[in-house]
Amino acid sequence: MPFKTRTALAIGTWFGCGYFPVGPGTVGSLAGVLLALLLQRWFGPGRWPLAIATALILFPGVWAATETARFLKKKDPSVVVVDEVLGQWVTLLAAPVLNWKALAAGFILFRVFDIWKPWPVRKLEQLPGGIGIVADDLAAGVYGALILYIGVRLSPLSLWD
């Protein structure tokens, strides 16, 4: 297998998370949550490390999703979970701190919107290749971020400390 294909599969499956036999998208989202927590521990609190990681992985993620889909001859293979990682990070960007409450709420919100796919999330799946694979999860992430942000604003601050 060529290096390009191996690289695309590694990134696209988020280093093997997509091969989990049950709920690979959920496993990819959990990997995103864990990595967000690690970024906060390594770089300190704040949204910048997660925002930078999202920006750095976005284009390689779209490329890897495209190449993996092409290699597997499927429009949106379930093993591609880099899109779940990116969408999960978009949701978590709305959290003021990444404590267990925010991580749990962000995880649940993203998974709900990723599975439900309200308008225009489902429509974005129709975009070509990796763009469509990733765009719908980014949109689900935005929905999750909006609800998380509103929830933070409407709840007592102690809930998020």
Beta strands, then each sheet from edge to edge (+ up, - down):
end
